[in-house]
Amino acid sequence: MSRMVNTVTGPVSADNLGITLAHEHLLFGYPGFQGDLTLGAFDHDAALKANVDVINQLKADYGLNTIIDATPNECGRDVVFMREAAQATGINIVAATGYYYEGEGAPAYFKYRSGMTDIITEVYNMMKAEITQGIMGTDIKAGVIKLASSKGVITDYEKAFFTAAARIAAETNTVIITHTQEGTMGPEQADFLISQGVNPKKIQIGHMEGNLDLDYQKKVLDKGVFISFDRIGLQVYAACPMDSQRVETVLALIKAGYTDQILLAHDFIQVWLGRATPDLPEEALAPIANWNWSNIFTTFVPALKAGGATDADINKLLVENPRKLYGL
């Protein structure tokens, strides 16, 4: 029997996750947006409608049943908003507990506290409470732990979160999903978490499309963890290669026997928090023209099938692998 998974509307069996996008964001804001609300106020009703409309369309057209919302605590995570979206659409939404990597997160708070107390214990207590008791005074519990590391290094600040998360995952069997920066630290993340007692089958190393070298991919996969190609459609910088290249890599991994360890998502942000993004020139918009929650269904999966992937392969990537990751 599969274990129960914390969603924002309550626990559900992992067997009922169905078609799952393994790493997305209903809302996201870089730390600092909270200080710019005079000119960047949050329009709750418009944001909810934007999410509900898209989710309902994906549910109707492609059978989407679950979104894993990987928004870190300091980047605008709003579990009450997630619950409203889940109730309005009838899909499962899983909220995360965790912090972003040092360079783009909000390290000042815990760095300040580390001068007075043990930061690992502080982070452990926070994450554990959010998984077992509830988030911010609600009964909504996190169903996944989000970790992130910097380019080429897991900093001491980030390692405190990795250490605390590993302890919690070993105690509660909670899934850990990660952010890797610019195609680095996938093997190191996996090694560290496993060395701390985490079951590799409860680890999802993220943003693996950032380095399409097959040796790098296999080095991570051979540790027994799951990986996610979770920036499908995002092609704006060097660490986000073209989707056509990603298709080729996923097909190569399928042929090499790794189908059971791969998940898919977009890392798409449905609503940005803070001021609206300025109008961008057409050449800047082209690389993100297909970055949305439907791209996997409309473009990426058809390309995989055209390259030889079977319906059974696709079912593993979108249904069976999330079920195994969360259901063990």
C-alpha positions as CSV (number, residue, x, y, z in Angstrom):
1,M,0.0,0.0,0.0
2,S,1.4,3.4,-1.0
3,R,1.9,6.0,1.7
4,M,-0.1,9.1,2.1
5,V,1.2,12.4,0.8
6,N,0.5,15.8,2.4
7,T,-1.3,18.0,-0.1
8,V,-2.7,21.5,0.7
9,T,-6.2,20.0,1.0
10,G,-5.1,17.0,3.2
11,P,-3.4,13.7,2.8
12,V,-3.9,11.6,-0.4
13,S,-2.6,8.2,-1.4
14,A,0.4,8.4,-3.7
15,D,-1.6,6.0,-5.9
16,N,-4.0,8.9,-6.6
17,L,-1.4,11.4,-7.7
18,G,-2.0,10.6,-11.4
19,I,-0.4,12.8,-14.0
20,T,2.1,14.9,-12.1
21,L,4.2,18.0,-12.9
22,A,7.1,17.5,-10.6
23,H,8.4,21.1,-10.0
24,E,6.2,24.2,-10.7
25,H,5.3,27.5,-9.0
26,L,1.8,29.0,-8.7
27,L,3.4,32.1,-7.2
28,F,7.0,33.2,-6.9
29,G,8.9,36.3,-6.0
30,Y,12.6,36.9,-5.5
31,P,13.3,37.9,-1.8
32,G,12.8,41.6,-1.6
33,F,9.5,41.8,-3.4
34,Q,7.9,42.1,0.0
35,G,9.4,45.6,0.3
36,D,8.1,46.8,-3.1
37,L,4.4,46.2,-2.5
38,T,3.5,49.9,-2.8
39,L,4.1,49.6,-6.6
40,G,3.8,45.9,-6.8
41,A,0.7,45.0,-4.8
42,F,-0.6,41.5,-4.9
43,D,-3.9,41.1,-6.8
44,H,-5.2,37.9,-5.1
45,D,-8.3,37.5,-7.3
46,A,-6.5,38.0,-10.6
47,A,-3.7,35.6,-9.5
48,L,-6.1,33.0,-8.4
49,K,-8.0,33.2,-11.7
50,A,-4.8,33.0,-13.7
51,N,-3.9,29.8,-11.9
52,V,-7.4,28.2,-11.9
53,D,-8.0,28.9,-15.6
54,V,-4.8,27.2,-16.7
55,I,-5.1,24.3,-14.3
56,N,-8.7,23.6,-15.4
57,Q,-7.7,23.7,-19.0
58,L,-4.8,21.3,-18.4
59,K,-7.0,19.0,-16.4
60,A,-9.6,18.9,-19.1
61,D,-7.2,18.5,-22.0
62,Y,-4.5,16.3,-20.6
63,G,-5.7,14.9,-17.3
64,L,-3.4,16.8,-15.1
65,N,-4.0,15.7,-11.5
66,T,-1.1,16.9,-9.4
67,I,1.3,19.9,-9.2
68,I,4.3,19.8,-6.9
69,D,4.8,23.5,-6.0
70,A,8.5,23.9,-5.2
71,T,8.4,27.5,-4.0
72,P,10.8,28.1,-1.2
73,N,9.6,29.7,2.1
74,E,11.2,33.1,1.4
75,C,10.1,33.3,-2.2
76,G,6.4,34.0,-1.7
77,R,5.2,30.5,-0.8
78,D,1.5,30.9,0.1
79,V,-0.2,27.7,1.2
80,V,-3.6,29.2,1.7
81,F,-3.5,30.5,-1.9
82,M,-2.5,27.0,-3.0
83,R,-5.4,25.5,-1.1
84,E,-7.8,27.9,-2.7
85,A,-6.5,26.9,-6.2
86,A,-6.7,23.2,-5.3
87,Q,-10.3,23.5,-4.0
88,A,-11.3,25.4,-7.1
89,T,-9.9,22.9,-9.6
90,G,-10.0,19.6,-7.7
91,I,-6.4,18.8,-8.3
92,N,-3.7,17.9,-5.8
93,I,-1.2,20.6,-4.9
94,V,1.8,19.7,-2.8
95,A,3.6,22.5,-0.9
96,A,7.2,22.5,0.0
97,T,9.2,23.6,3.1
98,G,12.7,24.9,2.4
99,Y,14.9,27.8,1.4
100,Y,16.5,28.9,-1.9
101,Y,20.2,28.9,-2.7
102,E,22.4,31.5,-1.0
103,G,22.9,33.8,-4.0
104,E,19.2,34.3,-4.8
105,G,17.6,33.4,-1.5
106,A,17.3,35.3,1.8
107,P,20.3,34.2,3.9
108,A,20.5,37.2,6.3
109,Y,17.8,35.9,8.7
110,F,19.3,32.5,9.5
111,K,22.9,33.9,9.3
112,Y,22.0,36.4,11.9
113,R,20.4,33.8,14.1
114,S,23.4,31.5,13.7
115,G,25.5,33.9,15.8
116,M,23.2,33.1,18.7
117,T,22.0,29.5,18.2
118,D,22.6,26.4,16.1
119,I,21.3,27.0,12.6
120,I,20.9,23.4,11.8
121,T,18.7,22.8,14.8
122,E,16.7,26.0,13.9
123,V,16.1,24.8,10.4
124,Y,15.3,21.3,11.5
125,N,12.7,22.5,13.9
126,M,11.1,24.8,11.3
127,M,10.9,22.2,8.6
128,K,9.8,19.4,10.9
129,A,7.0,21.5,12.2
130,E,5.8,22.4,8.7
131,I,5.7,18.8,7.7
132,T,4.1,17.3,10.9
133,Q,2.1,20.2,12.4
134,G,1.2,22.8,9.8
135,I,2.5,26.0,8.1
136,M,2.0,29.5,9.5
137,G,-0.8,28.6,11.9
138,T,-2.8,26.5,9.4
139,D,-3.3,22.8,9.3
140,I,-1.7,22.7,5.8
141,K,1.3,20.5,5.9
142,A,4.3,20.5,3.6
143,G,4.6,17.3,1.5
144,V,8.1,17.8,0.2
145,I,11.4,19.4,1.2
146,K,13.0,21.9,-1.2
147,L,16.8,22.3,-1.1
148,A,19.1,24.3,-3.3
149,S,22.8,24.8,-3.9
150,S,25.1,27.3,-5.7
151,K,27.1,27.0,-8.8
152,G,30.0,24.6,-8.2
153,V,29.5,24.4,-4.4
154,I,27.2,23.7,-1.5
155,T,28.0,26.6,0.7
156,D,28.1,26.3,4.5
157,Y,24.8,28.2,4.7
158,E,23.2,25.8,2.2
159,K,24.7,22.7,3.9
160,A,22.9,23.6,7.1
161,F,19.6,23.1,5.2
162,F,20.8,19.9,3.5
163,T,21.9,18.5,6.9
164,A,18.6,19.4,8.6
165,A,16.5,18.1,5.7
166,A,18.4,14.8,5.6
167,R,17.6,14.2,9.2
168,I,13.9,15.0,8.7
169,A,13.7,12.9,5.5
170,A,15.3,9.9,7.3
171,E,12.8,10.3,10.2
172,T,9.6,11.0,8.2
173,N,10.2,9.5,4.8
174,T,9.5,12.9,3.2
175,V,10.7,13.4,-0.4
176,I,13.5,15.9,-1.0
177,I,13.6,17.8,-4.3
178,T,16.6,20.0,-5.2
179,H,17.7,23.0,-7.3
180,T,21.0,22.6,-9.0
181,Q,22.6,25.7,-10.4
182,E,23.9,25.9,-14.0
183,G,24.4,22.1,-14.3
184,T,26.5,21.6,-11.3
185,M,26.5,19.7,-8.0
186,G,24.0,17.0,-8.9
187,P,26.3,14.1,-7.8
188,E,27.5,16.0,-4.8
189,Q,23.9,16.7,-3.6
190,A,23.0,13.1,-3.9
191,D,26.2,11.9,-2.2
192,F,25.7,14.3,0.7
193,L,22.1,13.4,1.3
194,I,22.7,9.6,1.0
195,S,25.7,9.9,3.4
196,Q,23.3,11.5,5.9
197,G,20.9,8.6,5.8
198,V,18.4,9.6,3.2
199,N,16.9,6.8,1.1
200,P,18.1,7.6,-2.5
201,K,14.6,6.6,-3.7
202,K,13.2,9.6,-1.8
203,I,15.5,12.1,-3.6
204,Q,14.7,14.1,-6.8
205,I,17.8,15.9,-8.1
206,G,16.4,18.9,-10.1
207,H,17.2,21.0,-13.1
208,M,19.2,18.2,-14.7
209,E,18.7,19.7,-18.1
210,G,21.3,22.2,-17.1
211,N,24.1,19.7,-18.0
212,L,23.1,17.3,-20.8
213,D,26.4,15.4,-20.7
214,L,25.4,11.8,-20.5
215,D,28.3,10.9,-18.1
216,Y,27.0,13.6,-15.7
217,Q,23.4,12.3,-16.0
218,K,24.4,8.7,-15.4
219,K,26.7,9.6,-12.5
220,V,23.7,11.0,-10.7
221,L,21.3,8.3,-11.8
222,D,23.6,5.5,-10.8
223,K,23.3,6.6,-7.2
224,G,19.7,5.3,-7.3
225,V,18.0,8.7,-7.1
226,F,15.3,10.2,-9.3
227,I,16.2,13.2,-11.6
228,S,13.9,15.8,-13.1
229,F,14.1,17.6,-16.4
230,D,12.0,20.4,-15.0
231,R,12.7,23.5,-17.0
232,I,11.0,22.3,-20.2
233,G,10.4,25.4,-22.4
234,L,12.8,27.7,-20.5
235,Q,15.7,28.4,-22.9
236,V,17.0,31.8,-21.9
237,Y,20.5,31.1,-20.8
238,A,23.4,28.7,-21.2
239,A,22.2,26.4,-18.3
240,C,18.9,25.9,-20.2
241,P,19.7,24.2,-23.5
242,M,17.2,23.9,-26.3
243,D,14.2,21.6,-25.8
244,S,15.3,19.6,-28.8
245,Q,18.6,18.8,-27.0
246,R,16.7,17.8,-23.9
247,V,14.5,15.5,-25.9
248,E,17.6,13.8,-27.3
249,T,19.1,13.3,-23.8
250,V,15.9,11.9,-22.3
251,L,15.6,9.5,-25.3
252,A,19.2,8.4,-24.7
253,L,18.5,7.8,-21.0
254,I,15.4,5.8,-21.8
255,K,17.3,3.7,-24.2
256,A,20.0,3.2,-21.6
257,G,17.5,1.8,-19.1
258,Y,16.9,4.8,-16.8
259,T,13.2,5.4,-17.6
260,D,12.1,4.5,-14.1
261,Q,14.1,7.4,-12.6
262,I,13.1,10.4,-14.7
263,L,10.4,13.1,-14.0
264,L,9.2,16.1,-16.0
265,A,8.1,19.6,-15.2
266,H,8.6,23.2,-16.4
267,D,9.6,25.2,-13.3
268,F,7.1,27.7,-14.7
269,I,5.9,30.6,-12.6
270,Q,2.3,31.3,-13.2
271,V,2.2,34.6,-11.3
272,W,5.3,36.7,-10.4
273,L,5.1,38.6,-7.1
274,G,6.1,42.2,-7.0
275,R,5.9,44.7,-9.8
276,A,4.9,43.6,-13.2
277,T,7.7,42.5,-15.6
278,P,8.5,45.4,-18.0
279,D,7.7,44.9,-21.7
280,L,10.5,43.0,-23.3
281,P,11.7,43.1,-26.9
282,E,10.6,40.3,-29.3
283,E,14.1,38.8,-29.4
284,A,14.0,38.4,-25.6
285,L,10.6,36.8,-25.6
286,A,11.4,34.2,-28.2
287,P,13.5,31.9,-25.9
288,I,10.5,31.7,-23.4
289,A,7.7,31.5,-26.0
290,N,7.0,27.9,-25.0
291,W,7.7,28.2,-21.3
292,N,4.3,27.3,-19.8
293,W,2.5,24.5,-18.0
294,S,1.2,22.9,-21.2
295,N,4.5,22.6,-23.1
296,I,5.3,19.1,-21.9
297,F,1.9,17.9,-23.2
298,T,1.8,19.8,-26.5
299,T,5.4,19.7,-27.6
300,F,7.8,17.7,-25.4
301,V,5.9,14.4,-25.2
302,P,5.1,14.4,-28.9
303,A,8.8,14.9,-29.6
304,L,9.7,12.1,-27.3
305,K,7.2,9.8,-29.1
306,A,8.5,10.9,-32.5
307,G,11.9,9.8,-31.3
308,G,10.8,6.4,-30.2
309,A,9.5,6.7,-26.7
310,T,6.4,4.5,-26.1
311,D,3.2,5.3,-24.3
312,A,4.5,3.2,-21.4
313,D,7.6,5.3,-21.2
314,I,5.6,8.5,-21.0
315,N,3.3,7.0,-18.4
316,K,6.4,6.3,-16.3
317,L,7.7,9.8,-16.6
318,L,4.4,11.5,-15.7
319,V,2.5,9.0,-13.5
320,E,4.5,6.0,-12.3
321,N,7.7,7.7,-11.3
322,P,6.0,10.4,-9.2
323,R,3.9,7.6,-7.6
324,K,7.0,5.6,-6.7
325,L,8.9,8.6,-5.4
326,Y,6.1,9.8,-3.1
327,G,4.6,6.3,-2.4
328,L,7.6,4.4,-1.0
